[in-house]
Amino acid sequence: MEAVGDDRNGWRARLTPPAGRELLASARWRGAVAVLVGALPALAFPAPSLWWFAYVALVPWILLARSAGTGRRAALDGWLGGIGFMVAVHHWLLPSLHVFTLVIAALLGLLWVPWACLVRHFLGGAMSPGRTAAALLVLPSGWLMVELVRSWEGLGGPWGLLGSSQWQVDPALRIASVGGVWLVSAFIVAVNVGVAVLVVAQAGRAPGTTRIPAVAGLVTVATVTTSAWAWAPRPEPAGRIRVAVVQPGVIDGAGSADKRLAREEALTRSLADRDLDLVVWGESSVGHDLAQRPDVARRIAALSRETGADILVNVDARRSDQAGIFKSSVLVGPQGPTGDRYDKMRLVPFGEYVPARSLLGWATSVGKAAGEDRMRGERPVVMNVGDGLKVGPLVCFESAFPDMSRHLTREGAQLLLAQSSTSTFQSSWAPEQHASLAAVRAAETGRPMVHATLTGVSAVYGADGERLGTPLGTSASATATYEIPLAKGVTPYVRFGDWPVHAALAVLAALCATEGVRSLRRPAPEPRGPRAHTAHGSPAHPGH
């Protein structure tokens, strides 16, 4: 007799019938396909920046979920596709978080389970014009709920929202000024749904009449885009300013904070006689608290006098007046710090703090998670620079949050600023992805935005989201001066906020109400009669 422990796989193979083995292999292949199709939308983001691909990238995923034989299979397609999406969009985190990247992706991938079930519910089986029309509303709404939930800071923030992939497409940026990145995402999903329906109809697996709502949906998206292009309020010119960005480049090793400061000083001195209004340094550009190191404050103030402009630095240090380490945007003028200070409010999970450290602190042993939690600021700040210029600073991935730049604009900011450092991910897609977010924030708010980094990519965008001048790449250790047109006026997104999200919630609430009414009206199943008994009983209870 063979030992089970020595031939476990052999026993399993002998006990599994051929049909079962085929089903198991098919399920494995389908799972791999789900991960792959979920990853496809990542190609629409920088660095590939295949923006046009976003409008068909979801089609394979939709077709896969549609073909699921059961709701459980569709849920699995959604989960695995979500894992593929999260890993592909955040693959540059792997060197820092290692296996924890996969754990996070597996948890967040669950958000796509309801969406995939909705795909199967509306597009699976025999499709009809009514269900197709409903899908063009419900599926974009369901996708927006996924983006909304994972946009919470504790879950990693709104990195990789589909609408952000359109950062260089002028019509899409015009739509962003109306409904923010949310409206762009909804339109992208609607186009994907319409294309998927046309593919199914073309293959002869759906009635030809289903093409009508699909085509109508695509025409609607095109009409709304054209209308936004023509009628959405455009930023009104309001003068010009000159802003310089100082990018010291990669400086590592012992004493890197002092070496970086010396390099930033040398680069800033080269900006003398440029008639500047503001000089911006990147995130963590100063590694000393200026109250504890007045000598550093005096050196930066001297640079302000040489350049004739205030300097916005970013201090990453333990504060002397409060407990803990803060990341703070600090404005320094000719006489020293002006008193304007913004402490970063939204911290990067694991990078700047470990959520539930008592439970997840082990992440520090498998990756580059923060050894000590940074402290949070309490409120956004609009700073007064020079001759009445009002600027709204953000730090690092805060530029990914639409509500933060919108709030600063409502508070009177004329120029948005993001101080960042992606040196940990220098050779990945992350620097270009991060810089591209500033274009979307500018278009949403109708305010120009400066994205200043330590190691690239540093870039500046106009009030309509168009890139101004030449960006500083990841290999540059240099300065760049930009002439930036200011703008006034209020975009619909600033005025009305996240209304596409509210509309999506209303659509899903209506769906739930409709399904609830249908379930109440559905006739109850007829009660079964008493079980028949025979004289010989049953196999389970012989003789009864």
C-alpha positions in Angstrom: 0.0 0.0 0.0 1.4 3.4 -1.0 1.9 6.1 1.7 -0.5 9.0 1.1 2.0 11.5 2.3 4.6 10.3 -0.2 2.3 10.4 -3.2 -0.3 13.1 -2.4 -0.4 14.6 -5.9 -0.6 11.1 -7.4 -3.6 10.2 -5.3 -5.2 13.5 -6.2 -4.7 12.9 -9.9 -6.1 9.3 -9.6 -9.1 10.4 -7.6 -10.0 13.4 -9.8 -11.9 12.3 -12.9 -10.7 13.6 -16.3 -13.6 16.1 -16.6 -12.8 17.5 -13.2 -9.1 18.0 -14.1 -10.2 19.8 -17.2 -12.4 22.1 -15.2 -9.6 22.8 -12.7 -7.2 23.6 -15.5 -9.8 25.8 -17.2 -10.4 27.7 -13.9 -6.7 28.3 -13.5 -6.3 29.6 -17.0 -9.4 31.9 -16.5 -7.9 33.2 -13.3 -4.6 34.1 -15.0 -6.5 35.8 -17.8 -8.5 37.8 -15.3 -5.3 39.1 -13.7 -3.9 40.0 -17.1 -7.0 41.8 -18.4 -7.3 43.7 -15.2 -3.7 45.0 -15.6 -4.3 46.3 -19.1 -5.5 49.8 -18.1 -2.1 50.6 -16.6 -0.7 51.1 -20.1 -2.8 54.3 -20.4 -0.9 56.0 -17.6 2.7 57.3 -17.8 5.2 56.2 -18.6 3.6 54.4 -21.6 0.9 57.1 -21.7 -1.2 55.3 -24.3 -4.1 57.6 -23.3 -6.3 56.3 -26.2 -6.0 52.7 -24.9 -8.0 53.7 -21.8 -11.2 53.8 -24.0 -10.9 50.0 -24.8 -8.7 48.7 -22.0 -11.7 47.5 -19.9 -13.4 45.7 -22.8 -11.6 42.3 -22.3 -12.3 42.5 -18.5 -16.0 43.3 -19.2 -16.3 40.4 -21.7 -14.7 38.0 -19.3 -17.0 38.9 -16.4 -20.0 38.8 -18.8 -19.2 35.3 -19.7 -19.1 34.0 -16.1 -21.4 31.0 -15.7 -22.2 31.9 -12.1 -22.2 35.0 -9.9 -19.4 33.5 -7.8 -17.3 33.1 -11.0 -18.0 36.8 -11.9 -17.0 37.8 -8.4 -13.7 35.9 -8.7 -13.1 37.6 -12.1 -13.6 41.0 -10.5 -11.3 40.2 -7.6 -8.5 38.8 -9.7 -8.8 41.6 -12.2 -8.7 44.1 -9.4 -5.5 42.5 -8.2 -4.0 42.8 -11.6 -5.0 46.4 -11.9 -3.6 47.4 -8.5 -0.3 45.5 -9.0 0.2 47.0 -12.5 -0.6 50.6 -11.5 1.5 50.3 -8.3 4.2 47.9 -9.5 6.9 50.4 -8.7 6.1 49.8 -5.0 7.4 46.3 -5.1 11.1 47.1 -4.4 10.0 49.1 -1.3 7.1 47.1 0.1 7.9 43.7 -1.4 5.3 41.0 -0.7 3.2 43.6 1.2 2.4 45.2 -2.2 0.6 41.9 -3.2 -1.2 41.8 0.2 -2.6 45.3 -0.3 -3.5 44.5 -3.9 -5.4 41.4 -2.8 -7.4 43.4 -0.2 -8.2 46.3 -2.5 -8.9 44.0 -5.4 -12.1 43.0 -3.5 -13.5 46.4 -4.4 -14.1 45.2 -7.9 -16.2 42.2 -6.9 -19.5 44.1 -6.9 -18.6 45.8 -10.2 -17.9 42.5 -12.0 -21.2 41.1 -10.6 -23.0 44.1 -12.1 -21.3 43.4 -15.4 -22.7 39.9 -15.4 -26.1 41.0 -14.2 -26.6 43.6 -17.0 -24.6 42.2 -19.9 -24.5 38.4 -19.2 -26.9 36.0 -20.9 -29.4 37.3 -23.4 -28.8 41.0 -23.7 -31.7 43.4 -24.3 -31.7 47.1 -25.3 -33.1 48.0 -21.9 -30.4 46.2 -19.9 -27.8 47.6 -22.3 -29.0 51.2 -21.7 -29.0 50.6 -17.9 -25.5 49.2 -18.1 -24.3 52.4 -19.7 -25.3 54.2 -16.5 -24.8 51.6 -13.8 -21.4 50.2 -14.7 -19.7 53.7 -14.8 -21.4 54.4 -11.5 -20.2 51.2 -10.0 -16.6 51.9 -11.1 -16.8 55.4 -9.6 -17.7 53.8 -6.2 -14.5 51.7 -6.5 -12.4 54.7 -7.2 -14.1 56.7 -4.4 -13.5 54.0 -1.7 -9.9 53.4 -2.6 -9.3 57.1 -2.7 -9.4 57.2 1.0 -6.0 58.1 2.3 -5.8 55.0 4.5 -6.2 52.7 1.5 -3.4 54.4 -0.5 -5.2 57.4 -1.9 -6.5 58.2 -5.4 -3.5 57.0 -7.4 -4.4 55.5 -10.8 -7.9 56.9 -11.2 -8.9 56.2 -14.8 -9.6 59.8 -15.6 -6.0 60.8 -14.6 -4.7 58.9 -17.7 -6.1 61.7 -19.8 -3.8 64.3 -18.4 -2.5 65.4 -21.9 -5.8 65.2 -23.8 -7.4 68.7 -24.0 -11.0 67.6 -24.4 -10.8 65.4 -21.4 -9.2 68.2 -19.4 -12.2 70.4 -20.3 -14.5 67.7 -19.0 -12.4 67.6 -15.8 -13.1 71.3 -15.3 -16.8 70.5 -15.3 -16.9 67.3 -13.1 -13.4 66.7 -12.0 -11.4 63.5 -12.7 -14.6 61.6 -11.7 -16.5 62.7 -14.7 -13.6 61.7 -17.0 -13.4 58.3 -15.4 -17.2 57.8 -15.8 -17.0 58.7 -19.5 -14.1 56.3 -20.1 -16.0 53.4 -18.5 -19.1 54.2 -20.5 -17.2 54.1 -23.7 -15.7 50.8 -22.8 -19.2 49.4 -22.0 -20.5 50.6 -25.3 -17.6 49.1 -27.2 -18.0 45.8 -25.4 -21.7 45.6 -26.3 -20.8 46.3 -29.9 -18.2 43.5 -29.9 -20.8 41.1 -28.5 -23.4 42.2 -31.1 -20.9 41.9 -33.9 -20.1 38.4 -32.8 -23.8 37.5 -33.1 -24.2 36.7 -29.4 -26.7 39.5 -28.8 -29.7 40.9 -30.7 -28.8 43.5 -33.2 -31.2 45.9 -31.4 -28.6 46.1 -28.5 -26.4 48.1 -30.8 -28.9 51.0 -30.6 -28.4 52.0 -26.9 -24.6 51.2 -27.2 -24.2 53.6 -30.2 -26.5 56.1 -28.5 -24.3 56.0 -25.4 -21.1 56.6 -27.4 -22.8 59.4 -29.3 -23.9 60.9 -26.0 -20.3 60.8 -24.6 -19.1 62.5 -27.8 -21.8 65.1 -27.6 -21.1 66.0 -24.0 -17.4 66.2 -24.7 -18.0 68.5 -27.6 -20.4 70.6 -25.5 -17.8 70.9 -22.7 -15.2 71.9 -25.2 -17.4 74.6 -26.6 -19.4 75.9 -23.6 -17.6 75.2 -20.3 -16.2 78.4 -18.8 -12.6 79.0 -19.7 -10.0 80.5 -17.3 -9.8 84.3 -17.7 -6.3 85.8 -17.9 -5.2 87.6 -14.7 -1.5 88.6 -15.2 1.7 86.7 -15.3 4.3 85.6 -12.8 7.8 84.1 -13.0 8.5 81.1 -10.9 11.7 79.1 -10.7 12.0 75.4 -9.7 15.2 74.1 -8.0 15.9 70.4 -8.5 19.1 69.2 -6.9 19.0 65.6 -8.2 19.8 62.4 -6.4 22.1 62.8 -3.4 22.4 59.8 -1.2 24.8 58.5 1.5 26.1 59.9 4.7 25.4 63.6 5.2 23.0 63.7 2.3 20.8 66.4 3.9 23.7 68.8 4.2 25.0 68.0 0.7 21.6 68.5 -0.8 21.2 71.8 1.0 24.6 73.0 -0.4 23.6 71.9 -3.9 20.2 73.7 -3.6 22.1 76.9 -2.5 24.4 76.7 -5.4 21.6 76.2 -7.9 19.5 79.0 -6.3 22.3 81.5 -6.5 22.3 81.0 -10.3 18.8 82.5 -10.4 20.0 86.0 -9.4 18.8 88.8 -11.7 15.9 86.7 -13.2 13.1 89.0 -12.0 11.4 86.1 -10.1 8.3 86.2 -8.0 8.9 82.9 -6.3 11.5 80.1 -6.0 10.2 76.6 -5.1 12.3 73.7 -3.7 11.1 70.1 -3.6 9.9 67.9 -0.8 12.3 67.3 2.1 14.6 69.9 0.6 15.7 71.0 4.1 16.5 68.4 6.8 16.7 70.7 9.7 14.1 72.6 11.7 14.7 76.2 11.0 13.9 77.3 14.6 16.6 74.9 15.9 19.0 75.8 13.1 18.8 79.6 12.7 22.0 79.5 10.7 20.2 77.5 8.0 17.3 80.0 8.1 19.8 82.9 7.6 21.4 81.1 4.6 18.1 80.7 2.9 17.1 84.3 3.7 20.3 85.4 2.0 19.4 83.5 -1.1 16.0 85.3 -1.0 17.8 88.6 -1.0 20.1 87.5 -3.9 17.2 86.3 -6.1 14.8 89.1 -5.1 12.1 86.4 -4.5 10.6 84.5 -1.6 11.7 80.8 -1.4 9.3 78.0 -0.6 11.2 75.2 1.0 10.0 71.9 2.5 11.3 71.0 6.0 11.4 67.3 6.9 12.5 67.3 10.5 11.6 67.0 14.2 10.0 70.3 15.3 11.2 72.2 18.3 7.7 73.5 19.3 5.8 70.3 18.9 6.5 66.6 19.4 7.2 64.5 16.4 8.5 64.8 12.8 6.5 67.0 10.4 6.8 67.6 6.6 6.2 71.3 6.3 6.1 73.8 3.5 7.8 76.9 4.9 8.0 80.3 3.2 11.3 82.2 3.6 11.7 85.8 2.7 14.6 88.3 2.7 14.3 88.6 6.5 13.9 84.9 7.2 10.8 82.7 7.6 7.7 84.8 7.0 5.5 82.8 9.4 3.6 81.1 6.6 3.8 77.3 7.2 1.8 74.3 6.0 2.1 71.0 7.7 1.3 68.0 5.5 -2.1 66.6 6.3 -2.4 63.4 4.3 0.4 61.0 4.8 1.5 58.1 2.6 0.6 54.8 4.1 3.7 52.8 5.1 5.9 55.4 3.5 5.3 58.0 6.2 3.3 56.1 8.7 2.3 52.5 9.3 -1.5 52.0 9.7 -2.3 50.1 12.9 1.4 49.8 13.7 0.8 47.4 16.5 -0.7 45.0 14.0 1.2 45.8 10.8 4.5 47.0 12.2 6.1 43.8 10.7 6.0 45.6 7.4 9.2 47.5 8.4 11.1 44.3 8.5 10.2 43.2 4.9 10.4 46.6 3.1 11.2 50.3 3.5 8.1 51.2 5.6 8.4 54.2 7.9 10.3 53.4 11.1 8.6 56.3 12.9 5.2 57.8 12.0 5.2 61.4 10.7 2.8 63.8 12.4 -0.2 65.3 10.6 -1.0 69.0 10.0 -4.5 70.2 10.9 -5.6 72.5 8.1 -4.7 73.7 4.6 -2.9 77.1 4.2 -3.0 79.7 1.6 0.2 81.8 1.7 0.8 85.4 0.7 3.9 85.8 -1.5 5.5 89.0 -2.6 3.1 91.5 -4.1 -0.2 89.9 -3.1 0.3 86.6 -4.9 -1.6 83.8 -3.1 -0.3 80.3 -3.4 -1.7 77.0 -2.1 1.0 74.4 -1.2 0.5 70.6 -1.2 3.1 68.0 -0.3 3.8 64.8 -2.2 0.9 62.6 -3.0 -1.6 65.2 -1.7 -1.6 66.4 -5.4 -3.6 63.2 -6.1 -6.5 64.3 -4.1 -9.0 66.5 -6.1 -10.7 67.9 -3.0 -7.5 69.4 -1.6 -6.7 71.6 -4.6 -10.3 72.5 -4.9 -10.4 73.7 -1.3 -7.3 75.8 -1.8 -8.8 77.4 -4.9 -12.0 78.2 -3.0 -9.8 79.8 -0.3 -8.3 82.2 -2.9 -5.2 80.4 -4.1 -4.0 81.8 -7.5 -1.2 79.3 -7.9 -1.2 75.7 -6.7 2.1 74.1 -5.7 3.1 70.5 -5.1 6.5 69.8 -3.4 7.4 66.2 -4.0 10.2 63.6 -4.0 10.0 60.3 -5.8 13.7 59.4 -5.5 12.9 56.0 -4.0 11.2 55.1 -7.3 13.6 57.0 -9.6 13.8 54.4 -12.4 10.1 53.5 -12.5 6.9 55.0 -13.9 6.2 56.8 -10.6 7.9 60.2 -11.3 6.1 60.8 -14.6 2.8 59.5 -13.1 3.1 61.9 -10.2 3.9 64.9 -12.4 1.0 64.2 -14.7 -1.5 64.6 -11.8 -0.7 68.3 -11.6 -2.2 68.8 -15.1 -5.5 67.3 -14.0 -5.6 69.4 -10.8 -4.9 72.5 -12.8 -7.7 71.8 -15.3 -10.2 71.0 -12.5 -9.6 74.2 -10.6 -8.7 76.6 -13.4 -5.5 77.5 -11.6 -1.9 76.9 -12.8 0.1 74.4 -10.9 3.8 73.9 -10.2 5.1 70.4 -9.4 8.6 70.8 -7.9 10.6 67.7 -7.0 14.1 66.9 -5.6 14.9 64.4 -8.3 12.4 64.8 -11.2 10.0 65.0 -12.9 9.4 68.7 -12.2 6.8 70.3 -14.4 4.5 73.3 -14.6 1.0 73.4 -16.1 -1.3 76.3 -17.1 -4.8 76.9 -15.8 -6.2 74.7 -18.6 -3.9 71.8 -17.8 -1.5 72.5 -20.7 2.2 71.9 -19.9 4.2 75.1 -19.8 7.9 75.1 -20.8 10.2 72.1 -20.5 10.1 69.7 -17.6 13.1 68.7 -15.6 13.6 64.9 -16.0 14.9 62.4 -13.5 18.5 62.8 -14.6 18.6 66.6 -14.2 20.3 68.5 -11.4 19.3 72.0 -12.5 16.9 74.9 -12.3 14.1 76.0 -14.6 12.3 79.3 -14.8 8.7 79.4 -16.0 6.5 82.3 -17.0 3.1 81.4 -15.8 -0.2 83.0 -16.8 -2.5 83.5 -13.9 -6.2 83.0 -14.2 -9.4 84.0 -12.5 -12.9 82.7 -12.5 -14.6 79.6 -11.1 -14.8 76.2 -12.9 -18.0 74.2 -12.5 -16.0 71.6 -10.6 -14.8 74.1 -8.0 -18.3 75.5 -7.7 -20.3 72.3 -7.5 -17.7 69.8 -6.3 -17.9 66.0 -6.7 -21.3 66.0 -8.3 -20.5 63.0 -10.6 -19.9 60.9 -7.5 -23.2 62.0 -6.0 -25.0 61.2 -9.3 -23.4 57.7 -9.3 -24.6 57.1 -5.8 -28.1 58.1 -6.9 -28.0 55.7 -9.8 -26.9 52.8 -7.6 -29.5 53.8 -5.0 -32.2 53.7 -7.7 -30.9 50.3 -8.8 -31.1 48.9 -5.3 -34.7 50.3 -4.9 -35.8 48.9 -8.2 -34.3 45.4 -7.5 -35.9 45.5 -4.0 -39.4 46.3 -5.5 -39.0 43.5 -8.0 -38.1 41.0 -5.3 -41.2 42.0 -3.4 -43.4 41.6 -6.4 -41.9 38.3 -7.4 -44.4 35.6 -6.6 -43.4 33.4 -3.7 -42.5 29.8 -4.6 -45.4 27.3 -4.1 -45.0 25.3 -0.8 -43.9 21.8 -1.3 -46.3 19.0 -0.3 -45.4 16.4 2.4 -42.6 14.0 1.6 -43.8 10.7 0.3 -43.0 7.6 2.4 -42.9 4.0 1.1 -43.3 0.8 2.9 -39.6 0.0 2.4 -38.5 3.4 3.9 -35.6 5.4 2.5 -31.9 4.6 2.2 -31.2 7.0 5.0 -33.9 5.7 7.3 -34.8 2.1 6.3 -38.0 0.8 7.6 -39.5 4.2 8.5 
